[in-house]
């Protein structure tokens, strides 16, 4: 959620007035959110050009799923993140609380959720379970296996390697994981910015 300056929610969670709505992609994993690696912080930078003074309210929580967003539970419950907004017990209730108590304050809203629901489809032994991912997404995924002439890898694999932390890294680096890298987060931010007609 992004709100004009002076119309943010009461009792903000910190000096930077950040809320979190979504999973670790909004939160900014694998780095702390203050580093600005998540797409929400990059999107805000673009919006500041056309909306000086706009403030980010980021309710993202690493490990959040559609179940915890709607029903509570998960890693962020009990840490004061949702409870301070109308005694909410989940992200959705906290997100609804803001416009109800600050009419006209929300200029933009982004939601990302669902990636944690697909995690059981991946592991280091069996790799990707395509039946599982198709069921989770409701349709076949990672289906473009045509070869990229530059990398000589399937196009979908090339994109995954370019935009996420999944591909093997040099020895001693962090274990591969599903999160975007900086280019991936930037692509998400740029996509939202285009939808909001922000250059």
Residue frames as qw, qx, qy, qz and C-alpha x, y, z in Angstrom:
[[0.000, 0.888, 0.459, 0.000, 0.00, 0.00, 0.00],
 [0.419, 0.095, 0.007, 0.903, 1.22, 3.48, -0.79],
 [0.125, -0.846, -0.508, 0.104, -0.27, 6.56, 0.79],
 [0.246, 0.776, -0.021, 0.581, 0.31, 10.32, 0.38],
 [0.371, 0.094, -0.536, 0.752, 2.36, 11.96, 3.08],
 [0.235, -0.134, 0.308, -0.912, 0.32, 13.02, 6.09],
 [0.763, -0.070, -0.090, -0.636, -2.38, 10.39, 5.59],
 [0.453, 0.213, -0.862, 0.077, -0.62, 7.28, 6.82],
 [0.685, -0.458, -0.550, -0.139, -2.10, 4.96, 9.41],
 [0.425, -0.781, 0.270, -0.370, -2.02, 5.80, 13.08],
 [0.724, -0.494, 0.480, -0.035, 0.58, 4.05, 15.22],
 [0.705, 0.579, -0.400, -0.093, 3.00, 3.17, 12.39],
 [0.963, -0.210, -0.090, 0.144, 5.31, 0.22, 13.04],
 [0.702, -0.248, 0.070, 0.664, 8.50, 2.24, 12.70],
 [0.087, -0.668, 0.064, 0.736, 10.08, 5.50, 11.64],
 [0.053, -0.174, 0.679, 0.711, 10.09, 4.45, 8.00],
 [0.601, 0.249, 0.223, -0.726, 6.32, 3.87, 8.13],
 [0.307, 0.228, -0.842, -0.381, 6.54, 0.43, 6.54],
 [0.794, -0.002, 0.380, -0.474, 3.65, -2.01, 6.40],
 [0.083, -0.282, 0.910, 0.292, 3.78, -5.46, 4.88],
 [0.767, 0.299, 0.270, -0.500, 1.24, -7.01, 2.50],
 [0.753, 0.495, -0.409, -0.145, 2.37, -10.17, 0.75],
 [0.956, -0.216, -0.036, 0.198, 5.13, -12.70, 1.29],
 [0.630, -0.483, 0.187, 0.579, 8.92, -12.46, 1.29],
 [0.479, 0.440, 0.384, 0.656, 8.90, -10.87, -2.19],
 [0.098, -0.889, -0.189, -0.406, 7.35, -7.73, -0.71],
 [0.662, -0.730, 0.007, 0.168, 9.32, -8.00, 2.51],
 [0.249, 0.878, -0.409, -0.001, 12.61, -8.11, 0.66],
 [0.814, -0.343, 0.459, 0.096, 14.08, -11.51, 1.47],
 [0.817, -0.241, -0.424, 0.308, 16.89, -12.61, 1.56],
 [0.323, 0.225, -0.293, 0.871, 18.14, -9.22, 2.77],
 [0.075, -0.513, -0.584, 0.625, 16.65, -7.09, 5.48],
 [0.281, 0.797, 0.516, 0.140, 13.95, -4.74, 4.15],
 [0.172, -0.896, 0.027, 0.408, 16.01, -1.69, 5.00],
 [0.441, -0.284, 0.570, 0.633, 18.40, -2.61, 2.19],
 [0.447, 0.560, -0.051, -0.696, 15.64, -1.99, -0.33],
 [0.091, -0.205, 0.892, 0.392, 16.06, -5.26, -2.18],
 [0.337, 0.436, 0.818, -0.164, 12.33, -6.11, -2.26],
 [0.218, 0.449, 0.564, 0.658, 10.20, -4.94, -5.16],
 [0.175, -0.861, -0.475, 0.035, 8.04, -2.73, -2.93],
 [0.382, -0.709, 0.046, 0.591, 10.97, -0.44, -2.11],
 [0.335, -0.062, 0.546, 0.766, 12.04, -0.24, -5.74],
 [0.057, 0.650, 0.659, 0.374, 8.48, 0.54, -6.84],
 [0.260, -0.864, -0.308, 0.301, 8.27, 3.28, -4.24],
 [0.394, -0.421, 0.267, 0.772, 11.41, 4.88, -5.66],
 [0.179, 0.278, 0.637, 0.696, 9.73, 5.10, -9.06],
 [0.140, -0.768, -0.606, -0.152, 6.50, 6.48, -7.58],
 [0.377, -0.653, -0.189, 0.629, 8.34, 9.18, -5.66],
 [0.274, -0.010, 0.387, 0.880, 9.12, 10.90, -8.96],
 [0.176, -0.428, -0.535, -0.707, 5.44, 11.48, -9.69],
 [0.573, -0.697, -0.361, -0.235, 4.15, 11.49, -6.09],
 [0.289, 0.451, -0.516, 0.668, 6.64, 13.39, -3.91],
 [0.332, -0.339, 0.505, -0.721, 6.19, 12.49, -0.27],
 [0.856, -0.099, -0.326, -0.389, 4.37, 9.21, -0.89],
 [0.332, -0.512, 0.724, -0.321, 4.95, 6.70, 1.91],
 [0.569, 0.117, -0.789, -0.201, 5.26, 2.92, 1.76],
 [0.655, -0.311, 0.461, -0.511, 3.20, 0.73, 4.07],
 [0.532, 0.335, -0.757, -0.180, 4.60, -2.76, 3.59],
 [0.762, -0.318, 0.341, -0.449, 2.83, -5.66, 5.31],
 [0.763, 0.347, -0.537, -0.092, 4.89, -8.40, 3.63],
 [0.660, -0.527, 0.490, -0.216, 5.87, -11.36, 5.78],
 [0.276, 0.432, -0.844, -0.162, 8.43, -14.03, 4.84],
 [0.018, 0.037, 0.988, -0.150, 6.70, -17.40, 4.79],
 [0.483, 0.295, 0.336, -0.753, 3.21, -15.97, 4.31],
 [0.107, 0.154, 0.902, 0.389, 0.74, -17.98, 2.25],
 [0.351, -0.354, -0.414, -0.762, -2.81, -17.49, 1.07],
 [0.608, -0.473, -0.637, 0.025, -3.92, -19.40, 4.18],
 [0.454, -0.379, -0.384, 0.709, -2.04, -17.20, 6.66],
 [0.035, 0.129, 0.166, 0.977, -2.96, -14.01, 4.78],
 [0.465, -0.396, -0.448, -0.653, -6.66, -14.81, 5.17],
 [0.767, -0.468, -0.410, -0.155, -6.77, -16.75, 8.43],
 [0.363, -0.818, 0.386, -0.223, -3.72, -15.75, 10.45],
 [0.929, -0.208, 0.234, 0.198, -0.99, -17.97, 11.79],
 [0.694, 0.597, -0.057, 0.400, 2.46, -18.08, 10.27],
 [0.676, -0.010, -0.279, 0.681, 5.76, -16.52, 11.26],
 [0.114, 0.372, -0.060, 0.919, 4.65, -12.92, 11.76],
 [0.552, -0.639, -0.384, -0.375, 1.76, -13.49, 14.17],
 [0.719, -0.612, -0.242, 0.223, 2.38, -12.32, 17.72],
 [0.593, -0.029, 0.000, 0.805, 5.09, -9.84, 16.75],
 [0.021, -0.659, -0.276, 0.699, 2.82, -6.80, 16.76],
 [0.156, -0.062, 0.563, 0.809, 2.85, -6.45, 12.98],
 [0.210, -0.427, -0.682, -0.556, -0.88, -6.95, 12.45],
 [0.355, -0.560, -0.691, 0.287, -2.21, -6.57, 15.98],
 [0.193, -0.375, -0.179, 0.889, -1.49, -2.85, 16.18],
 [0.224, 0.009, -0.404, -0.887, -3.96, -2.22, 13.36],
 [0.682, -0.172, -0.104, -0.703, -7.36, -2.73, 14.94],
 [0.596, -0.301, 0.704, -0.243, -6.17, -5.85, 16.77],
 [0.778, 0.415, -0.321, -0.347, -5.96, -7.64, 13.44],
 [0.753, -0.341, 0.563, 0.008, -4.81, -11.25, 13.46],
 [0.727, 0.217, 0.523, 0.388, -3.90, -11.56, 9.78],
 [0.289, -0.125, 0.320, 0.894, -2.59, -9.48, 6.88],
 [0.010, -0.497, -0.644, -0.581, -5.93, -9.06, 5.15],
 [0.325, -0.807, -0.486, 0.089, -7.67, -7.62, 8.21],
 [0.423, -0.554, 0.007, 0.717, -4.74, -5.27, 8.82],
 [0.236, 0.069, 0.495, 0.834, -4.81, -4.16, 5.18],
 [0.127, -0.659, -0.633, -0.386, -8.56, -3.50, 5.30],
 [0.399, -0.705, -0.393, 0.435, -8.16, -1.53, 8.52],
 [0.360, -0.216, 0.138, 0.897, -6.05, 1.18, 6.85],
 [0.040, -0.290, -0.449, -0.844, -8.55, 2.57, 4.29],
 [0.384, -0.657, -0.636, -0.128, -11.41, 2.19, 6.76],
 [0.473, -0.720, -0.264, 0.434, -9.63, 4.43, 9.27],
 [0.224, -0.505, 0.254, 0.794, -7.87, 6.67, 6.74],
 [0.590, 0.647, 0.478, -0.068, -10.40, 7.36, 3.95],
 [0.476, 0.879, -0.028, 0.026, -8.70, 8.35, 0.71],
 [0.383, -0.779, 0.466, 0.174, -5.22, 7.61, 2.04],
 [0.695, -0.103, 0.651, 0.288, -4.35, 4.66, -0.20],
 [0.329, 0.671, -0.317, -0.584, -3.07, 5.64, -3.63],
 [0.606, 0.371, -0.662, -0.239, -1.83, 2.23, -4.79],
 [0.772, -0.322, 0.476, -0.271, -2.11, -1.35, -3.60],
 [0.539, 0.424, -0.708, -0.168, 0.05, -4.32, -4.59],
 [0.817, -0.301, 0.405, -0.278, -0.36, -7.90, -3.46],
 [0.535, 0.403, -0.732, -0.122, 1.91, -10.86, -4.09],
 [0.623, -0.287, 0.615, -0.389, 1.06, -14.20, -2.56],
 [0.929, 0.240, -0.002, -0.281, 1.13, -17.87, -3.49],
 [0.483, 0.601, -0.632, 0.078, 4.80, -18.71, -3.97],
 [0.232, -0.388, 0.798, -0.399, 4.99, -20.43, -0.58],
 [0.822, 0.108, 0.333, -0.448, 2.10, -22.66, -1.59],
 [0.820, 0.500, -0.262, -0.093, 4.28, -24.14, -4.34],
 [0.065, -0.711, 0.681, -0.164, 7.39, -24.78, -2.23],
 [0.739, -0.187, 0.623, -0.177, 6.38, -28.37, -1.38],
 [0.849, 0.512, 0.092, -0.088, 6.70, -29.11, -5.12],
 [0.483, 0.727, -0.425, 0.238, 10.48, -28.58, -4.99],
 [0.716, -0.637, 0.280, 0.053, 13.27, -30.34, -3.16],
 [0.015, 0.744, -0.625, -0.235, 16.93, -31.11, -3.74],
 [0.466, -0.126, 0.874, 0.064, 16.33, -34.84, -4.23],
 [0.490, 0.482, 0.722, 0.076, 13.35, -35.03, -6.58],
 [0.175, 0.010, 0.300, 0.938, 13.83, -31.53, -8.00],
 [0.401, 0.103, 0.001, -0.910, 10.63, -30.08, -9.54],
 [0.281, 0.294, 0.909, -0.091, 7.43, -32.12, -9.32],
 [0.108, -0.029, -0.415, -0.903, 5.58, -30.88, -12.41],
 [0.341, -0.484, -0.767, -0.247, 2.33, -32.63, -11.45],
 [0.361, -0.569, -0.502, 0.541, 2.45, -30.79, -8.13],
 [0.114, -0.296, 0.065, 0.946, 3.16, -27.39, -9.71],
 [0.181, -0.232, -0.638, -0.711, 0.43, -27.88, -12.33],
 [0.378, -0.583, -0.719, 0.011, -2.04, -28.66, -9.55],
 [0.330, -0.513, -0.328, 0.721, -0.89, -25.71, -7.45],
 [0.015, -0.268, 0.220, 0.938, -1.11, -23.24, -10.33],
 [0.585, 0.480, 0.469, -0.455, -4.17, -24.82, -11.92],
 [0.708, 0.692, -0.068, -0.124, -2.37, -25.14, -15.26],
 [0.889, 0.094, -0.006, 0.448, 0.92, -26.43, -16.70],
 [0.173, -0.955, 0.165, 0.176, 3.98, -24.30, -15.76],
 [0.300, -0.650, 0.579, 0.389, 7.51, -23.89, -16.88],
 [0.790, 0.364, 0.491, -0.048, 6.35, -25.10, -20.26],
 [0.495, 0.850, -0.163, -0.074, 8.55, -23.07, -22.68],
 [0.770, -0.393, 0.410, 0.290, 11.48, -25.41, -23.18],
 [0.679, 0.697, 0.040, 0.227, 12.56, -23.99, -26.52],
 [0.758, -0.195, -0.035, 0.621, 16.32, -23.36, -26.59],
 [0.033, -0.964, 0.048, 0.260, 17.80, -19.92, -26.06],
 [0.787, 0.542, -0.099, 0.277, 20.47, -19.51, -28.78],
 [0.081, 0.811, -0.415, 0.404, 22.78, -17.54, -26.48],
 [0.473, -0.526, 0.612, -0.353, 22.78, -19.78, -23.42],
 [0.466, 0.172, -0.837, -0.229, 21.92, -23.06, -25.16],
 [0.060, 0.152, 0.861, -0.481, 19.50, -23.69, -22.30],
 [0.014, -0.644, -0.737, -0.205, 15.70, -23.74, -22.38],
 [0.015, 0.587, 0.091, 0.804, 14.29, -20.20, -22.39],
 [0.611, -0.702, -0.195, -0.309, 12.45, -20.72, -19.11],
 [0.831, -0.327, -0.154, 0.422, 15.64, -21.96, -17.42],
 [0.457, 0.314, 0.004, 0.832, 17.62, -19.01, -18.78],
 [0.235, -0.686, -0.129, -0.677, 15.06, -16.57, -17.35],
 [0.779, -0.593, -0.203, -0.024, 15.02, -18.33, -13.99],
 [0.772, -0.121, -0.101, 0.616, 18.82, -18.16, -13.79],
 [0.281, 0.430, 0.070, 0.855, 18.87, -14.50, -14.81],
 [0.308, -0.582, -0.103, -0.745, 16.14, -13.30, -12.42],
 [0.795, -0.551, -0.056, -0.247, 16.28, -15.55, -9.34],
 [0.205, -0.684, 0.679, -0.170, 18.73, -17.14, -6.91],
 [0.947, -0.012, 0.215, -0.240, 17.91, -20.70, -8.01],
 [0.818, 0.496, -0.268, 0.118, 20.88, -21.43, -10.23],
 [0.844, -0.270, -0.141, 0.442, 24.20, -22.74, -8.86],
 [0.016, -0.983, 0.157, -0.096, 26.51, -20.07, -7.54],
 [0.433, 0.585, -0.611, 0.312, 30.29, -20.05, -6.90],
 [0.687, -0.219, -0.635, 0.278, 31.55, -22.27, -4.04],
 [0.315, -0.186, -0.479, 0.798, 30.95, -20.76, -0.64],
 [0.244, -0.192, -0.141, -0.940, 27.98, -18.65, -1.75],
 [0.536, 0.002, 0.498, -0.681, 24.50, -18.92, -0.29],
 [0.360, 0.184, 0.912, 0.073, 22.39, -21.97, -1.10],
 [0.119, -0.182, -0.554, -0.804, 20.15, -21.50, -4.14],
 [0.171, 0.420, 0.731, -0.510, 16.58, -20.46, -3.33],
 [0.293, 0.606, 0.693, 0.258, 13.42, -19.38, -5.12],
 [0.050, -0.845, -0.243, 0.473, 13.65, -15.67, -4.40],
 [0.528, 0.814, 0.073, 0.230, 14.36, -13.08, -7.08],
 [0.605, -0.128, -0.055, 0.784, 17.77, -11.49, -7.34],
 [0.044, -0.535, -0.121, 0.835, 18.09, -7.71, -7.64],
 [0.128, 0.097, -0.582, -0.797, 17.28, -7.84, -11.35],
 [0.205, -0.388, -0.881, -0.178, 14.22, -9.97, -10.61],
 [0.139, -0.632, -0.541, 0.538, 12.94, -7.59, -7.95],
 [0.006, 0.397, -0.180, -0.900, 13.53, -4.68, -10.32],
 [0.143, -0.125, -0.774, -0.603, 11.50, -6.42, -13.03],
 [0.189, -0.572, -0.788, 0.126, 8.58, -6.90, -10.62],
 [0.116, -0.612, -0.252, 0.741, 8.77, -3.23, -9.59],
 [0.029, 0.236, -0.452, -0.860, 8.96, -2.08, -13.22],
 [0.133, -0.325, -0.862, -0.367, 5.94, -4.22, -14.11],
 [0.157, -0.686, -0.620, 0.346, 3.85, -2.66, -11.33],
 [0.111, -0.510, 0.038, 0.852, 5.09, 0.81, -12.33],
 [0.064, -0.022, -0.661, -0.748, 3.89, 0.25, -15.92],
 [0.182, -0.528, -0.823, -0.102, 0.51, -0.87, -14.62],
 [0.204, -0.736, -0.400, 0.507, 0.32, 2.32, -12.56],
 [0.438, 0.802, 0.210, 0.348, 1.41, 4.35, -15.63],
 [0.375, -0.876, 0.211, 0.217, 4.53, 5.55, -13.84],
 [0.692, 0.648, -0.279, 0.155, 7.64, 6.03, -15.93]]
